[in-house]
Amino acid sequence: MKLVYEKSEPGRRASSLPRPALPASEVPEELRRMSPPRLPEISEPELVRHFTALADRTFGVDTGFYPLGSCTMKHNPRVNERVVNLPGFRDLHPLQEEDASQGALELMWRLQEILGEIVALPAVSLQPAAGSQGELTGLLLMRAYFADRGEGDRRREVVIPDTAHGTNPASVTMAGYELVGVKTDPRGNVDLDDLRGKVGSQTAGLMLTNPSTLGLFDEGIEEITRIFHQAGALMYYDGANLNAICGISRPGDFGFDIVHFNLHKTFSQPHGGGGPGGGPIAVRERLEPYLPVPAVVRDGGTFRLDYERPKTIGKVRGFCGPFGVFVRSYAYIRSFGPALREMSEVAVLNANYLLARLKDGYEAPFDRLCMHEFVLSGRRLKREHGVTTLDVAKRLMDYGFHPPTIYFPLIVPEALMIEPTETEAKETLDAFAEAMLEIAREAAEQPELLREAPHVRPVKRLDEVRAAKRPVVRYRFEQHDDPHGTGEPRQLEAQKGA
C-alpha cells in the first residue's frame, strides 16, 4: 500500500476553501514560513479510499478477539454511545454555569457514590484522567497526608512487588518517593518474609494490584495489610484488575486506604490507541480533605462544585475529568445494577476455561485457579524447538487473533498474559484455544513457520530493533534511508508543484 504522499499528483485537490474579501493577517516575520508546506495533493475519492483502506487494516475489539492481558479489552455496548451523544451531555460546555448543568453534576455525583460502594471507601474524586494519573494522584495524597502529620521527611519509601505494572515505579518516582521492591513467592503471592524486612517507620505505603498481573489473588492480603498498618503506612490499591472482583470483594474491606479505578477498562470504553481513559480515585475519610478540587457535592436537591478544601492537593487536570467516560461508565454499571458481580464472575470463568484448555500445550508457572487473566510460559517451546513467545504471538496473527501481552510480567520467562474478559462467547474462546494449541504443534513440527510469521498479514515480520533505533517518523520526499538495511539514501520521486 502506498503512502498518501506517494499518491500525490500536482494540482489535485480534495476540497476548496472560500476566499473572503479580507486582508491577509500579518504573521510575525520570525514565525513566517520560508516556503509553503509540502502536503499531499490528492482528490477526495482517492483520499477517502486511502483512509478506508487503512481503516480496513485496523484490528480492534469490534473486529476480533483481543485478549491483551491487563488491558481488559471488552466489548463496548453501543447503547452507551447513544447515551453519551444525547445533546444535553454531548454539547455541554465545561464552563457551563452550575444551575444549567445539574444533570451532568448529578450523574457525576451518583457515579462517585457507586464507585465508593464498589470498593467500600467513602470519598471519591473523578478528576484523574487515566489510571496512571490516578496512581500519581494517590501518591500525592499520601505525601500530603504524611506532611500534614509531620512525618513527610521520614516516610520516603513506597513498596511495590516485582509483578507491578510499569506505571507503578514511574508514579513512585514522579511523586518524589524512593522505590523498594519486594519478591514473589512460589505460589505467586507477595513474599511475606521478604516484605517484613522492608517495612518500617520509613515506609509511606504499598502499591499493590490484587489480583496481580499473574492473574492470582494474593492469599496473604490480610497479613500484608496488618504489616503496613502496624507500621503506620498506607495501602494503595492499583485498580487495573478490578474487573475480577466487582461485587464479590471490596478493596476497602481488605484494608486498602486508596484505590484508583480504570473506568475505561472495568466499565467499558473504546480505549485503544491511547484513549479516552478515566482514573477516579477513592479514599478513606482521613484522606478526603486532600482530594483534588473541585469536588462534586450534593446540597439538598441540587448539585455543585466545591472548591473550599483548604488541604487539597489542588487540580490534577483541567475541568472535572473526562465527562464522556463518566457517562459511558455510569450507563454500563446501571445496566448491570445489583448483578454487577456477574460481570466479574463470567470474566473469571472465561479465564479459567482458557487456562484449563491451554496449560498442557504451554507451561503454567503457578498451579492455581486464576482470576480474570492468567500467565503462561513459552519457555518449553524455546528450549525444545528454538521458538520464542514472540514467534507464537506473530503466528497467532495469521489465525486472525490479536496476540496477548507478551514478556510481562517480567518474572515469568517467555510470558504470555491472556485476558479474555466477560464479553466473549465460548465459541470464540474455543477457536482461540485451538489456534494456540495448533501453534504449539507447529513449533514442534515446522518451527520455521513460526519464526517467519506472520504470513498473511498486510505487514510481515518487522525489524523491531532497527525500527526502535532508526525510526522513520516523517516523509522526507527526495531522500529516505534504505529500509532494507544498507543505510544508503534512496531516491524517491519528488513531489511536484508544492
Secondary structure, DSSP 8 states (H G I E B T S, - for coil): ---TGGG--TT--S------SS------GGG--SS--------HHHHHHHHHHHHHH---TTTS---BTTT------HHHHHHHTSHHHHT--TT--GGG-HHHHHHHHHHHHHHHHHHT-SEEE---SSHHHHHHHHHHHHHHHHHHTT-TTT--EEEEETT--THHHHHHHHTT-EEEEE-B-TTSSB-HHHHHTT-STTEEEEEEESS-TTS---TTHHHHHHHHHHTT-EEEEEETTGGGTTTT--HHHHT-SEEEE-HHHHTT---GGG------EEE-GGGGGGS-S-EEEEETTEEEEE---TT----SSSTTS-HHHHHHHHHHHHHHGGGHHHHHHHHHHHHHHHHHHHTTTSB-SS-S--SS-EEEE-HHHHHHH---HHHHHHHHHHTT----EES-STTSTTEEEE---TT--HHHHHHHHHHHHHHHHHHHH-HHHHHT--SSSSS----HHHHHHS---S--TTEEE-TTTT--EEE-------
